[in-house]
């Protein structure tokens, strides 16, 4: 049993040329699909582009903010390192002058230098005590007197 291919039979309903039949009887009732898909896809692309632009803008702001925070942290860290280095050098210099003071207890300049070092390290009370001791040894020491006056004015 072999199947025969269907052939186009010419009737009143079917003219000789099938393309003519389609042209006569086919009237489009809706816009073509290609136009619908093009309009829909262009709207989606527009919305998608705005979403992408908005998200990119927000991400850019976040990255910039993170960058600024990282720079600020780095600057604070470097400032801390500098302050800590300065503090360590002040401590070592203070130890040096304390050794000098231990061997020469009447050396007024060691008291003045220790007063300055203590003041730079934020120890105002200790600095004032050292200045008072320097002035006990030599009440006419100009640097000690001017520093002591500054302490009293603050």
Contact map, one row per residue, 1 for C-alpha under 8 A:
1110000000000000000000000000000000000000000000000000000000000000000000000000000000000000000000000000000000000000000000000000000000000000000000000000000000
1111000000000000000000000000000000000000000000000000000000000000000000000000000000000000000000000000000000000000000000000000000000000000000000000000000000
1111100000000000000000000000000000000000000000000000000000000000000000000000000000000000000000000000000000000000000000000000000000000000000000000000000000
0111110000000000000000000000000000000000000000000000000000000000000000000000000000000000000000000000000000000000000000000000000000000000000000000000000000
0011111000000000000000000000000000000000000000000000000000000000000000000000000000000000000000000000000000000000000000000000000000000000000000000000000000
0001111100000000000000000000000000000000000000000000000000000000000000000000000000000000000000000000000000000000000000000000000000000000000000000000000000
0000111110000000000000000000000000000000000000000000000000000000000000000000000000000000000000000000000000000000000000000000000000000000000000000000000000
0000011111000000000000000000000000000000000000000000000000000000000000000000000000000000000000000000000000000000000000000000000000000000000000000000000000
0000001111100100000000000000000000000000000000000000000000000000000000000000000000000000000000000000000000000000000000000000000000000000000000000000000000
0000000111111111000000000000000000000000000000000000000000000000000000000000000000000000000000000000000000000000000000000000000000000000000000000000000000
0000000011111110000000000000000000000000000000000000000000000000000000000000000000000000000000000000000000000000000000000000000000000000000000000000000000
0000000001111110000000000000000000000000000000000000000000000000000000000000000000000000000000000000000000000000000000000000000000000000000000000000000000
0000000001111110000000000000000000000000000000000000000000000000000000000000000000000000000000000000000000000000000000000000000000000000000000000000000000
0000000011111111110010000000000000000000000000000000000000000000000000000000000000000000000000000000000000000000000000000000000000000000000000000000000000
0000000001111111110110000000000000000000000000000000000000000000000000000000000000000000000000000000000000000000000000000000000000000000000000000000000000
0000000001000111110000000000000000000000000000000000000000000000000000000000000000000000000000000000000000000000000000000000000000000000000000000000000000
0000000000000111111110000000000000000000000000000000000000000000000000000000000000000000000000000000000000000000000000000000000000000000000000000000000000
0000000000000111111111000000000000000000000000000000000000000000000000000000000000000000000000000000000000000000000000000000000000000000000000000000000000
0000000000000000111111100000000000000000000000000000000000000000000000000000000000000000000000000000000000000000000000000000000000000000000000000000000000
0000000000000010111111110000000000000000000000000000000000000000000000000000000000000000000000000000000000000000000000000000000000000000000000000000000000
0000000000000110111111111000000000000000000000000000000000000000000000000000000000000000000000000000000000000000000000000000000000000000000000000000000000
0000000000000000011111111100000000000000000000000000000000000000000000000000000000000000000000000000000000000000000000000000000000000000000000000000000000
0000000000000000001111111110000000000000000000000000000000000000000000000000000000000000000000000000000000000000000000000000000000000000000000000000000000
0000000000000000000111111110000000000000000000000000000000000000000000000000000000000000000000000000000000000000000000000000000000000000000000000000000000
0000000000000000000011111110000000000000000000000000000000000000000000000000000000000000000000000000000000000000000000000000000000000000000000000000000000
0000000000000000000001111111000000000000000000000000000000000000000000000000000000000000000000000000000000000000000000000000000000000000000000000000000000
0000000000000000000000111111100000000000000000000000000000000000000000000000000000000000000000000000000000000000000000000000000000000000000000000000000000
0000000000000000000000000111111100000000000000000000000000000000000000000000000000000000000000000000000000000000000000000000000000000000000000000000000000
0000000000000000000000000011111000000000000000000000000000000000000000000000000000000000000000000000000000000000000000000000000000000000000000000000000000
0000000000000000000000000001111100000000000000000000000000000000000000000000000000000000000000000000000000000000000000000000000000000000000000000000000000
0000000000000000000000000001111110110000000000000000000000000000000000000000000000000000000000000000000000000000000000000000000000000000000000000000000000
0000000000000000000000000001011111110000000000000000000000000000000000000000000000000000000000000000000000000000000000000000000000000000000000000000000000
0000000000000000000000000000001111111000000000000000000000000000000000000000000000000000000000000000000000000000000000000000000000000000000000000000000000
0000000000000000000000000000000111111100000000000000000000000000000000000000000000000000000000000000000000000000000000000000000000000000000000000000000000
0000000000000000000000000000001111111110000000000000000000000000000000000000000000000000000000000000000000000000000000000000000000000000000000000000000000
0000000000000000000000000000001111111111000000000000000000000000000000000000000000000000000000000000000000000000000000000000000000000000000000000000000000
0000000000000000000000000000000011111111100000000000000000000000000000000000000000000000000000000000000000000000000000000000000000000000000000000000000000
0000000000000000000000000000000001111111110000000000000000000000000000000000000000000000000000000000000000000000000000000000000000000000000000000000000000
0000000000000000000000000000000000111111111000000000000000000000000000000000000000000000000000000000000000000000000000000000000000000000000000000000000000
0000000000000000000000000000000000011111111100000000000000000000000000000000000000000000000000000000000000000000000000000000000000000000000000000000000000
0000000000000000000000000000000000001111111110000000000000000000000000000000000000000000000000000000000000000000000000000000000000000000000000000000000000
0000000000000000000000000000000000000111111111000000000000000000000000000000000000000000000000000000000000000000000000000000000000000000000000000000000000
0000000000000000000000000000000000000011111111100000000000000000000000000000000000000000000000000000000000000000000000000000000000000000000000000000000000
0000000000000000000000000000000000000001111111110000000000000000000000000000000000000000000000000000000000000000000000000000000000000000000000000000000000
0000000000000000000000000000000000000000111111111000000000000000000000000000000000000000000000000000000000000000000000000000000000000000000000000000000000
0000000000000000000000000000000000000000011111111100000000000000000000000000000000000000000000000000000000000000000000000000000000000000000000000000000000
0000000000000000000000000000000000000000001111111110000000000000000000000000000000000000000000000000000000000000000000000000000000000000000000000000000000
0000000000000000000000000000000000000000000111111111000000000000000000000000000000000000000000000000000000000000000000000000000000000000000000000000000000
0000000000000000000000000000000000000000000011111111100000000000000000000000000000000000000000000000000000000000000000000000000000000000000000000000000000
0000000000000000000000000000000000000000000001111111110000000000000000000000000000000000000000000000000000000000000000000000000000000000000000000000000000
0000000000000000000000000000000000000000000000111111111000000000000000000000000000000000000000000000000000000000000000000000000000000000000000000000000000
0000000000000000000000000000000000000000000000011111111100000000000000000000000000000000000000000000000000000000000000000000000000000000000000000000000000
0000000000000000000000000000000000000000000000001111111110000000000000000000000000000000000000000000000000000000000000000000000000000000000000000000000000
0000000000000000000000000000000000000000000000000111111111000000000000000000000000000000000000000000000000000000000000000000000000000000000000000000000000
0000000000000000000000000000000000000000000000000011111111100000000000000000000000000000000000000000000000000000000000000000000000000000000000000000000000
0000000000000000000000000000000000000000000000000001111111110000000000000000000000000000000000000000000000000000000000000000000000000000000000000000000000
0000000000000000000000000000000000000000000000000000111111111000000000000000000000000000000000000000000000000000000000000000000000000000000000000000000000
0000000000000000000000000000000000000000000000000000011111111100000000000000000000000000000000000000000000000000000000000000000000000000000000000000000000
0000000000000000000000000000000000000000000000000000001111111110000000000000000000000000000000000000000000000000000000000000000000000000000000000000000000
0000000000000000000000000000000000000000000000000000000111111111000000000000000000000000000000000000000000000000000000000000000000000000000000000000000000
0000000000000000000000000000000000000000000000000000000011111111100000000000000000000000000000000000000000000000000000000000000000000000000000000000000000
0000000000000000000000000000000000000000000000000000000001111111110000000000000000000000000000000000000000000000000000000000000000000000000000000000000000
0000000000000000000000000000000000000000000000000000000000111111111000000000000000000000000000000000000000000000000000000000000000000000000000000000000000
0000000000000000000000000000000000000000000000000000000000011111111100000000000000000000000000000000000000000000000000000000000000000000000000000000000000
0000000000000000000000000000000000000000000000000000000000001111111110000000000000000000000000000000000000000000000000000000000000000000000000000000000000
0000000000000000000000000000000000000000000000000000000000000111111111000000000000000000000000000000000000000000000000000000000000000000000000000000000000
0000000000000000000000000000000000000000000000000000000000000011111111100000000000000000000000000000000000000000000000000000000000000000000000000000000000
0000000000000000000000000000000000000000000000000000000000000001111111110000000000000000000000000000000000000000000000000000000000000000000000000000000000
0000000000000000000000000000000000000000000000000000000000000000111111111000000000000000000000000000000000000000000000000000000000000000000000000000000000
0000000000000000000000000000000000000000000000000000000000000000011111111100000000000000000000000000000000000000000000000000000000000000000000000000000000
0000000000000000000000000000000000000000000000000000000000000000001111111110000000000000000000000000000000000000000000000000000000000000000000000000000000
0000000000000000000000000000000000000000000000000000000000000000000111111111000000000000000000000000000000000000000000000000000000000000000000000000000000
0000000000000000000000000000000000000000000000000000000000000000000011111111100000000000000000000000000000000000000000000000000000000000000000000000000000
0000000000000000000000000000000000000000000000000000000000000000000001111111110000000000000000000000000000000000000000000000000000000000000000000000000000
0000000000000000000000000000000000000000000000000000000000000000000000111111111000000000000000000000000000000000000000000000000000000000000000000000000000
0000000000000000000000000000000000000000000000000000000000000000000000011111111100000000000000000000000000000000000000000000000000000000000000000000000000
0000000000000000000000000000000000000000000000000000000000000000000000001111111110000000000000000000000000000000000000000000000000000000000000000000000000
0000000000000000000000000000000000000000000000000000000000000000000000000111111111000000000000000000000000000000000000000000000000000000000000000000000000
0000000000000000000000000000000000000000000000000000000000000000000000000011111111100000000000000000000000000000000000000000000000000000000000000000000000
0000000000000000000000000000000000000000000000000000000000000000000000000001111111110000000000000000000000000000000000000000000000000000000000000000000000
0000000000000000000000000000000000000000000000000000000000000000000000000000111111111000000000000000000000000000000000000000000000000000000000000000000000
0000000000000000000000000000000000000000000000000000000000000000000000000000011111111100000000000000000000000000000000000000000000000000000000000000000000
0000000000000000000000000000000000000000000000000000000000000000000000000000001111111110000000000000000000000000000000000000000000000000000000000000000000
0000000000000000000000000000000000000000000000000000000000000000000000000000000111111111000000000000000000000000000000000000000000000000000000000000000000
0000000000000000000000000000000000000000000000000000000000000000000000000000000011111111100000000000000000000000000000000000000000000000000000000000000000
0000000000000000000000000000000000000000000000000000000000000000000000000000000001111111110000000000000000000000000000000000000000000000000000000000000000
0000000000000000000000000000000000000000000000000000000000000000000000000000000000111111111000000000000000000000000000001000000000000000000000000000000000
0000000000000000000000000000000000000000000000000000000000000000000000000000000000011111111100000000000000000000000000000000000000000000000000000000000000
0000000000000000000000000000000000000000000000000000000000000000000000000000000000001111111110000000000000000000000000000000000000000000000000000000000000
0000000000000000000000000000000000000000000000000000000000000000000000000000000000000111111111000000000000000000000010001000000000000000000000000000000000
0000000000000000000000000000000000000000000000000000000000000000000000000000000000000011111111100000000000000000000000000000000000000000000000000000000000
0000000000000000000000000000000000000000000000000000000000000000000000000000000000000001111111110000000000000000000000000000000000000000000000000000000000
0000000000000000000000000000000000000000000000000000000000000000000000000000000000000000111111111000000000000000000000000000000000000000000000000000000000
0000000000000000000000000000000000000000000000000000000000000000000000000000000000000000011111111100000000000000010010000000000000000000000000000000000000
0000000000000000000000000000000000000000000000000000000000000000000000000000000000000000001111111110000000000000000000000000000000000000000000000000000000
0000000000000000000000000000000000000000000000000000000000000000000000000000000000000000000111111111000000000000000000000000000000000000000000000000000000
0000000000000000000000000000000000000000000000000000000000000000000000000000000000000000000011111111100000000100110000000000000000000000000000000000000000
0000000000000000000000000000000000000000000000000000000000000000000000000000000000000000000001111111110000000100010000000000000000000000000000000000000000
0000000000000000000000000000000000000000000000000000000000000000000000000000000000000000000000111111111000000000000000000000000000000000000000000000000000
0000000000000000000000000000000000000000000000000000000000000000000000000000000000000000000000011111111110000100000000000000000000000000000000000000000000
0000000000000000000000000000000000000000000000000000000000000000000000000000000000000000000000001111111111100110000000000000000000000000000000000000000000
0000000000000000000000000000000000000000000000000000000000000000000000000000000000000000000000000111111110000000000000000000000000000000000000000000000000
0000000000000000000000000000000000000000000000000000000000000000000000000000000000000000000000000011111110000000000000000000000000000000000000000000000000
0000000000000000000000000000000000000000000000000000000000000000000000000000000000000000000000000001111111100000000000000000000000000000000000000000000000
0000000000000000000000000000000000000000000000000000000000000000000000000000000000000000000000000001111111100000000000000000000000000000000000000000000000
0000000000000000000000000000000000000000000000000000000000000000000000000000000000000000000000000000100111110000000000000000000000000000100000000000000000
0000000000000000000000000000000000000000000000000000000000000000000000000000000000000000000000000000100111111110000000000000000000000000000000000000000000
0000000000000000000000000000000000000000000000000000000000000000000000000000000000000000000000000000000001111111000000000000000000001110110000000000000000
0000000000000000000000000000000000000000000000000000000000000000000000000000000000000000000000000000000000111111100000000000000000000100000000000000000000
0000000000000000000000000000000000000000000000000000000000000000000000000000000000000000000000001101100000111111110000000000000000000000000000000000000000
0000000000000000000000000000000000000000000000000000000000000000000000000000000000000000000000000000100000111111111000000000000001101100000000000000000000
0000000000000000000000000000000000000000000000000000000000000000000000000000000000000000000000000000000000011111111100000000000001100100000000110000000000
0000000000000000000000000000000000000000000000000000000000000000000000000000000000000000000000001000000000001111111110000000000000000000000000000000000000
0000000000000000000000000000000000000000000000000000000000000000000000000000000000000000000001001100000000000111111111000000001001000000000000000000000000
0000000000000000000000000000000000000000000000000000000000000000000000000000000000000000000000000000000000000011111111100000011111100000000000000000000000
0000000000000000000000000000000000000000000000000000000000000000000000000000000000000000000000000000000000000001111111110000001000000000000000000000000000
0000000000000000000000000000000000000000000000000000000000000000000000000000000000000000010001000000000000000000111111111000001000000000000000000000000000
0000000000000000000000000000000000000000000000000000000000000000000000000000000000000000000000000000000000000000011111111111011000000000000000000000000000
0000000000000000000000000000000000000000000000000000000000000000000000000000000000000000000000000000000000000000001111111111011000000000000000000000000000
0000000000000000000000000000000000000000000000000000000000000000000000000000000000000000000000000000000000000000000111111110000000000000000000000000000000
0000000000000000000000000000000000000000000000000000000000000000000000000000000000000010010000000000000000000000000011111110000000000000000000000000000000
0000000000000000000000000000000000000000000000000000000000000000000000000000000000000000000000000000000000000000000001111111000000000000000000000000000000
0000000000000000000000000000000000000000000000000000000000000000000000000000000000000000000000000000000000000000000001111111111000000000000000000000000000
0000000000000000000000000000000000000000000000000000000000000000000000000000000000000000000000000000000000000000000001100111111100000000000000000000000000
0000000000000000000000000000000000000000000000000000000000000000000000000000000000000000000000000000000000000000000000000011111110000000000000000000000000
0000000000000000000000000000000000000000000000000000000000000000000000000000000000000000000000000000000000000000001001100011111111000000000000000000000000
0000000000000000000000000000000000000000000000000000000000000000000000000000000000000000000000000000000000000000011111100011111111100000000000000000000000
0000000000000000000000000000000000000000000000000000000000000000000000000000000000000000000000000000000000000000001000000001111111110000000000000001001000
0000000000000000000000000000000000000000000000000000000000000000000000000000000000000000000000000000000000000000001000000000111111111000000000000000000000
0000000000000000000000000000000000000000000000000000000000000000000000000000000000000000000000000000000000000011011000000000011111111100000000000000000000
0000000000000000000000000000000000000000000000000000000000000000000000000000000000000000000000000000000000000011001000000000001111111110000000010011000000
0000000000000000000000000000000000000000000000000000000000000000000000000000000000000000000000000000000000000000000000000000000111111111000000000001000000
0000000000000000000000000000000000000000000000000000000000000000000000000000000000000000000000000000000000010010000000000000000011111111100000000000000000
0000000000000000000000000000000000000000000000000000000000000000000000000000000000000000000000000000000000011011000000000000000001111111111010010000000000
0000000000000000000000000000000000000000000000000000000000000000000000000000000000000000000000000000000000010000000000000000000000111111111110011000000000
0000000000000000000000000000000000000000000000000000000000000000000000000000000000000000000000000000000000000000000000000000000000011111111000000000000000
0000000000000000000000000000000000000000000000000000000000000000000000000000000000000000000000000000000001010000000000000000000000001111111000000000000000
0000000000000000000000000000000000000000000000000000000000000000000000000000000000000000000000000000000000010000000000000000000000000111111110000000000000
0000000000000000000000000000000000000000000000000000000000000000000000000000000000000000000000000000000000000000000000000000000000000111111110001000000000
0000000000000000000000000000000000000000000000000000000000000000000000000000000000000000000000000000000000000000000000000000000000000010011111001000000000
0000000000000000000000000000000000000000000000000000000000000000000000000000000000000000000000000000000000000000000000000000000000000110011111111000000000
0000000000000000000000000000000000000000000000000000000000000000000000000000000000000000000000000000000000000000000000000000000000000000000111111100000000
0000000000000000000000000000000000000000000000000000000000000000000000000000000000000000000000000000000000000001000000000000000000000000000011111110000000
0000000000000000000000000000000000000000000000000000000000000000000000000000000000000000000000000000000000000001000000000000000000100110000011111111000000
0000000000000000000000000000000000000000000000000000000000000000000000000000000000000000000000000000000000000000000000000000000000000010001111111111100000
0000000000000000000000000000000000000000000000000000000000000000000000000000000000000000000000000000000000000000000000000000000000000000000001111111110000
0000000000000000000000000000000000000000000000000000000000000000000000000000000000000000000000000000000000000000000000000000000000100000000000111111111000
0000000000000000000000000000000000000000000000000000000000000000000000000000000000000000000000000000000000000000000000000000000100110000000000011111111100
0000000000000000000000000000000000000000000000000000000000000000000000000000000000000000000000000000000000000000000000000000000000000000000000001111111110
0000000000000000000000000000000000000000000000000000000000000000000000000000000000000000000000000000000000000000000000000000000000000000000000000111111111
0000000000000000000000000000000000000000000000000000000000000000000000000000000000000000000000000000000000000000000000000000000100000000000000000011111111
0000000000000000000000000000000000000000000000000000000000000000000000000000000000000000000000000000000000000000000000000000000000000000000000000001111111
0000000000000000000000000000000000000000000000000000000000000000000000000000000000000000000000000000000000000000000000000000000000000000000000000000111111
0000000000000000000000000000000000000000000000000000000000000000000000000000000000000000000000000000000000000000000000000000000000000000000000000000011111
